[in-house]
Amino acid sequence: MQYMVEMKIPRSRVAVLIGPKGEIKKRIEEATSTTLRVDSGEGDVQLSSEDSVGLYTAKVLVQAIGRGFSPERAMLLLNPEYVLDILLLRDYIGTKKGMIRIKGRVIGQEGKSRAVIEELTEAHLSVYGKTIGIIGLPENVALARHAVESLLKGSPHSGVFRWLERQHRQLRMRNLFNVADGGAR
């Protein structure tokens, strides 16, 4: 049985999806057993496969690249433990001027806020267009999402970072205990 999905990505991200000499597109096709047809003029992407899981994975990869992630970071999603979460900025503010301001809160001066969130959550962020994308392990993505949402709602950076530092310490302690217990829970 042949499965098919059609989606749209920004035209500015089509070249990134295809990659030099079609390398990225080919890597996605090979890794997920799918076929990608890309309309570079419109940004339409048609994915097809006989493997529904591979098709879903390819769809998430294309979505991640379309939302501003580099192909290398998007390829993390080939690991079934990794997830992609996308926050729509219109859910937090409606005006274009307000959107620029809240994106700036997440990015921070010279990218500092974004870098702190990525470091403390071990997740990857992409602020692109009217969205913020997060890639990582589910628990890490949940922490990053909470931090980003707090900033979008106007919480002070210092409070958000203190909360993240506490969560990061707790996460490291849990991981240490799991390793010491041989992974048993």
Secondary structure, DSSP 8 states (H G I E B T S, - for coil): --EEEEEE--GGGHHHHH-GGGHHHHHHHHHHT-EEEEETTTTEEEEEES-HHHHHHHHHHHHHHHTT--HHHHGGGGSTT-EEEEEEGGGT--SHHHHHHHHHHHH-GGGHHHHHHHHHHT-EEEEETTEEEEEE-HHHHHHHHHHHHHHHTT--HHHHHHHHHHHHHHHHHHHHHHHHTTT--
